[in-house]
Amino acid sequence: MALLSDLINLNLSDVTEKIIAEYIWIGGSGMDLRSKARTLSGPVSDPHKLPKWNYDGSSTGQAPGEDSEVILYPQAIFKDPFRRGNNILVMCDAYTPAGEPIPTNKRHNAAKIFSHPEVLAEETWYGIEQEYTLLQNSVKWPIGWPVGGYPGPQVSLLILLATLKDFIRFFTCYLWADIVDSHYKACLYAGINISGINGEVMPGQWEFQVGPAVGISAGDELWVARYILERITEIAGVVVSFDPKPIQGDWNGAGAHTNYSTKSMRNDGGYEIIKKAIQKLGLRHKEHIAAYGEGNERRLTGRHETADINTFLWGVANRGASIRVGRDTEKEGKGYFEDRRPASNMDPYVVTSMIAETTILWKP
């Protein structure tokens, strides 16, 4: 008799050409990811050859009950690391039946910016450092922390854990390792350009990096990487939080530092282009902060490797700045810079397109 695990792992390609496509979209909160599956007659590699689909927008806070139909437009395809075989994950955005983007569809405007001839000519590259916190399911407290209590001070943890008990708790927590490594491999399987992972300063906090990715693909890849992480943590029985300050007090927050370069910045003489771009970002600091994630004021305090939310400053190798330029970029006279302001819950479509718009299209 077949076990449930046997059925879950069935390889459909042995018996049929049909595949399962999991359509993914962003829900009404702007952070909740939704999905549903459909059967297709065979493998598809071009998202524009996939059928549009619909869903009840009143159940996701995206449409009124009396006119609830919302249409999904497939935009990007990834291999499905859960079902495997020829099955796929499909990143979609959402429109009214008349073809207008719904208010929570931030991809539509980003795609217009990235399709602008001046932006296309600059071949914008992004590398996004997505930080997140793993929480215990029952109490919403970081994994490895004593329930309702705290580990030793954060600074001392970076040097030496105070007790053997702490050491065992933080560095032999197999659940951390399993989740983080599973996510890393699942993203690679899916075709996401995930470039690395690392533990962060606050115990229980981790980071993965997506990129370099060009233009709109940075947003598509980060959203699907988040979706995969949420699926894995659900399987593991824990909660993933993208809150920018999940634990109040003397603990680092969680960000989504966004590394950025244009073709002009990567060419000889690019450092001058970088400095001009940073100057433009400074002039629109308030506008960017307003779009860089909810609750960011709890994170951008001027402490814990951040600049104060009301202050814009940049520097070479300065992790307490709004914008950090690497030593190699300064030395070589070309390269990239890092915008350290985005919160962990930022919308990558908004952040990446806004940086391109400000640095390339905006004329102060």
N, C-alpha and C positions, 0 to 999 in steps of 0.2 A: 504494500500500500504506500502511495506517495505521501511524503511529508510536505508540510506547508512550504518549507524552504526549497524543496525540489520544484514545486510549482512556481514559486517566485523566480527561480533561476532558469526556468524553461527558455531554451533558445528557439525563438519563433522562426528564425531563418532556416531551420531544419525542415520545416513543414509548410511554410507559406512565405510569399513575397510581401504580405501585408506588414505594416509597421505601426507602432504606437507613437503618436506625437503629443507631447505634453505642452500645451499652450500656457505661457506664463505672462502675467501682467501685474501692474502695480495697482493696489486698491486705493480706497478713498482717503486713508490717512496719509498717503504719500510714502509710507514705509512698509505697509503690509503687502506681502507678495501672495498672489492668488494663482491657482492653476487648475486646469482640467484637461483630460486626455480624450483623444479621438483616434479612430483607426483610419489609416490611409492605405491605398491600394498597393503602394510600393515606395521604395526609397526616394527621398527628395533632398536635393542639395541647394536649391535656390529658394530662399524664403518667399520670393514674389510668385512662385509657382504653387505655393500652399494656399488652400482655401481660407477665406476670411471666416470668422466665426462670431458668435454673439454670446452675451451673458446678461443676467439680471442685475443691472446696475443699482437697483434699489436695495439689494442685499449687501452691497459693498460701499454704500454711501456715495454713489456716483451718479444716481439718476432718481427721479421721483417715481413712486409706485405706479402712477397712471401713465407713464411713458418711460418704461424702465430698460428698454433694449439698448445695449451698448455693443458696438462692433469692434472685434479684435482684428488688427492688421498685423500679420506676421512680418517681422523685421530682421531677425537673425536666428540662425540655426546652430545648435550645438549637439554633440553626441550625448546620449543619455547614460550617465554612469550608473544609474540605478537599474534600469531594464537592460541596458547594454544591447548588443547586436546592432541592428540597423535603426533602432528606435532613437528618437530625437527629442531634445528640449527646444522650444520655440519661444524666443522673446518677442512679445507683441506690444503695441501701443493701442490706445483705445479712442474710438470716434463715435459720434452720433450717427444714426442711420443716414443723415444728410451728408455725412463725410466731414463734419467739423470736429477738430480735436476736443475732447472733453477737458474741463479745467485742470484735472490732475495729470493730463498727458503732457509732460515736460519734454519728452523726446521730440515732439513735432517741431517746436521752436528751435531746439538744439540742432536738428537736422537741417533747418533752413540756414542757420549760421555756418555750419560745417560745409554746406554746399555752395557758399558764397565764393566766387572766383578768387578773391584775395586770400581767403582762408585756405582754400584748396591748394593754392600755389605755395603756401607756407608749410604744408605737410605737418600739421601739429601733432606732436608726440606727447603722450601722457603716461605717467607711472603713478598709480594711486596706492597709498599705504593704508589699507583698511584695518583699523584697530577694532577689537570687540572684546567683550567680557563673557566668560562662561559662568553661569549661575546654577546653583542647586535648584532643582525643580520645585521642591516643596516649600522652600523658604525664600527663594529669590536672593540668595546670598552667594558670593563667589565660591566656586569649587575650591576645596582645600583650606578654606578659612573655617575656624571653629564657629559653629552655629551661634549667631548673635554676638560674636566676639571678633577680635582682630588679631592678625599675626603681629610680629614685631614691627617696629618703625620701618617705613619704606626704604630710607637711606641705608640703614644697616643691612637690610635684606640684599642690597646690591653688592655688599662686601662679604658678609658672612652671616648666615642665619644663626639666630641667637641660641637655639637649642637643637638637639638631635631630633626632638619631636617635630619641630618646624621643618627640618631638613627632609624628614621622611614624608611629611604632609605635602610639601611643595614640589619635590623633585622626584618622587616615585609615584605620583598620582597617574596611574596608567590611563585613566579616563581622558585626561588632558591629551596625552600623547596619541591615543587612538583617534580622538576626534580631529585633532590638528593634522595628523598624518593622512587620515582618510580624506579629509577635505582637500588637502594638497594634491593627492593622487587623483581624486575624482575630478578636480578642475583640469588637470593635465589631460585626463581621459576625454573630457568634454570638448577640449580644444581651446580652452581659455588660456591666455598667455599669462599664467601665474608665474611670477619670477622668483618667489621665495616666501618663507615664513619665519617668524621669530617670536619668542616670548617677550612680553613688554615689562615695563618697570613695576607696575602694580601686579602683585600675585593674582593669578586667575585671568589676566589680560593677555591677549595674543594679537598678532598682526599677520596679515598676508598682503602681498603686493601683486597688483595686476598691471602689466605693461612691460615694455613700452607698447602702447596701443595707439592707433592713429584715429583722430577725430571721434566720430560718433561711436566707434567700436569700443572705446574705453568705457562708456556708459553701459553698453549692452553687456560687456564681459563682467563688469563689476556687479551689476544686478543679478546676473545668472550665478556668479560666484556666491553672492549672498543667499540666493535661493537654495543652492546646493548645501551651504553651511546650515541653513535652517532645517533642511530635510535630515541632515546627518545628526544634528543635535536632538531633533525629535526622536530619531531612532535610538539614540544613546540615553534618552530620558533626562536631558538637561535643557537649560534655556540659554539661548544666545542673546545678549543685549548689545544694541548699538547706541545706547545712551551715552552722551558725551561726558557725563560725570556720574557713573553708576554708584559710586561710594563717596559720600561727602567727607570733607576733612583733608588731611595731609596726604592725599593720594593722587597720582596722576590721573587725568581724564583720558578720554579716548577720542582720537581724531581720525582724519582721513587726509593726511598730508598729500598734496597733489603736485607732482613733479611735472614740469612743462618745458617744452622747447619748440621752436619753429625752425624751419630750414635756414633762415637768416641767422638765427642764434647759433646754429650748429656749424655754420661756415666761418671762415677766417674773418675776424673783426666782429664776431657775434657778441662779444662782451658788451660793446657799446649799445647794441640792440637790446640786450638783456636789461641794461640799466635804464634805458628809455621805457621799456615795458614795465619795469618795476615802478618807475615814476608815475606812469598812467594808473597802475593799480592803486597806488597811494592816493591819487586824486579821487578815486571811486571807492575808497575803503568802506564807507558806510553802506553803500549799495551792495558790495560783496558780502559784508558781514551779515546783512539782512537775509541773504540768500544761501548762506553757508551752513545751515542746519539749525534745528530747534534746540534750545537749551544751551547754546554755545557760550552764553554769558557765565554759566556755572563752571565752564572749563577754561576760558580765556581770562585768567585773573592776573596774569603777570608772574605767576609762580608755575612750578611744575613744567618747565620747558615750553612756556607760552609767553606771548606778548599780551599786554592788557587789551581787552576788546576795543577800547576807545583809542588805542595808540597804534599807529602804523610806523614800523621801522624795519629796515632790512640790514643784513650784514653777511660777511663771509664767515662761514662755519659757525654762525650764531644760532643756536637752537632756542634762544629766547626771543627771537625776532619773528615778525610777521612773515617775512620772506627770507629764506636762507639760500645763499649762493655757496656752492662747494668750492673747496680749495683748488681742485683740479680745473674747474671752470675759470677761476681767476687766473691761474697759472697759464693755461692754454689759450686764454683770450676768447673762448667760445664754449658752448655747452648748453646747460639748462639751469633752471632755478626751482626751488621748492616753495610752494605756498603752504604755510603751516597753519593757516586759519580754519580750513574746513573741519567741521565736526564729523564724528564717526557716522552720524545719521544723515549726512548730506545726500542730496540727489546728484549723482555724478553727471547726469545729463545737464543739469543746471550749472554746476560748478565748472565743468570742462568747457561748455559753450560760452559761459560768461567770461572766463579767462581769455578765450580766443577773441571774443567780441571786443573786450576792453583793450587788449594789447595789439590787435590787428586792425579792427574796423573803426573803433572809436577815435574821433578827432577832437581833442580837448580845445 
